Amino acid sequence: MSGDLGGTGTERAVRRDGAVRAAVEQGLLGPDVPIVGLLDVAGIRESAAALRAAFEAVTAPGTPVLHAFAVKATPLVPVLRLLHEEGIGVEVASPGELALARAAGVPAERTVLDSPAKTPAELREALELGIAVNADNPQELERLDALVKALPDTASPLGIRVNPQVGGGSIEALSTATATSKFGVALRDEGAREWVVRAYLDRPWLTRLHTHTGSQGIPLTLMAEGVAEAYALAEEINERAGRRQVDTLDIGGGLPVNFGSDEESPTYAEYARVLRERVPGLFDGRYGLVTEFGRSLLAKHGTVVARVEYAKSAGGRPVAVTHAGVQVATRTVYAPGAWPLRIAAYDGKGMPKEGPDVVQDVAGPACFAGDLLAVGRAMPLLEQGDYAAALDTGAYYFAHHYAYNSLARPGVYGFVSDEDGSVSFATVREEQRVEEIVAEAGGGRADALTEAVRRGGSGRS
């Protein structure tokens, strides 16, 4: 495995091609089911193994390490169960994500709660269950003070999230260690560092320290710099406490994903080596470790496949109108410069399409002009009845539906490829039915507003 993110790009491409063909042959894709999400089960397992191996290679034997998957990346219960069985816990940031993790059978001791807006009820539930909590700010810490007194036997490991303010990457919205980031205690603000140290010295039950520099667009060196700042703070707290009060460092996640090719770069092994060089004391066994990777575990192992409903031209350029657009690839449609996706062309039988490259647009089904997966992309010409596959979409794509035009959530299927090339599918999430869309839109309360008008009069003076 060599610490890569999950097999070679060639192996994944072969599995993906086989899955698209099998989806068409088995009726998961076709005129009546024009869009699906596919998850490569083997690839997910390989990424989980690569993550574990990368940190085992640099960490002192016996060091407790929890790799917690950031549920927001792919909030699907079967995915969380699979990762749990592969030795990966969960990082949750809402009551909904916690409920998903519990439904997947992930135990409390392998769960971490992070969020900048935890309610008193959320905090109480976490402490009652024994879930680790990282306080985001002084006001939240005050709430924890009261809860710890009320629940003195809680098994929850507790800590504070700090913002090391080391700078941002190429995508501002995903940079969480800037001077003004909304997350954590801003460590370089006047008086903040001393406040954090005093908070620990006054509370022996604070035993963890958390930081997270960002995700996509953040270079490994900047990620390591953020971890180094947190490590130095933990050392200071323990020195002033005269004991090893901080016993665990939660270093967040955020490994960037290469969306430009099948190459997996950077790898977990590369990141672990950068951390060992920059923060060698992190791995000597004095601190337990928690990581919170999300996108990097799933992105390369998901594919959204959509049927080409119509092929047309505009201004002399071909346009393939498909069933995948803003509803599944919201970030790509609204910020294509930051979130470009590769598109693979398949014919009507699900076979990789051959032929000369033709510059064309790949459009989605939504009723606005900007609903485009790709603009001016050179690839084999997509024709009516073909399929366009958006690659590397296993995280933050088909599991984050955007209901523009009341478009339905697509079904999601995990696939396993046998040695003989046969492919079997497991339903992860059924496609959304029109009846469910109506119900979510208040279909059972059609008269609610008109009845309110009748009860209250015309509303006109």
Secondary structure, 3 states (H helix, E strand, C coil): CCCCCCCCHHHHHHHHHHHHHHHHHCCCCECCECEEEEEEHHHHHHHHHHHHHHHHCCCCCCCCEEEEEEHHHCCCHHHHHHHHHCCCEEEECCHHHHHHHHHCCCCHHHEEECCCCCCHHHHHHHHHHCCEEEECCHHHHHHHHHHHHHCCCCCCCEEEEEECCCCCCCCHHHECCCCCCCCCEECCCCCHHHHHHHHHHCCCCEEEEECCCECCCCCHHHHHHHHHHHHHHHHHHHHHHCCCCCCEEECCCCCCCCCCCCCCCCCHHHHHHHHHHHCHHHHCCCCEEEECCCHHHHHHHEEEEEEEEEEEEECCEEEEEECCCCCCCHHHHHCCCCCCCCEEEECCCCCECCCCEEEEEEECCCCCCCCEEEEEEEEECCCCCCEEEECCCCCCCCCCCCCHHHCCCCEEEEEEECCCCCEEEEEEECCCCHHHHHHHCCHHHCCHHHHHHHHHCCCCC
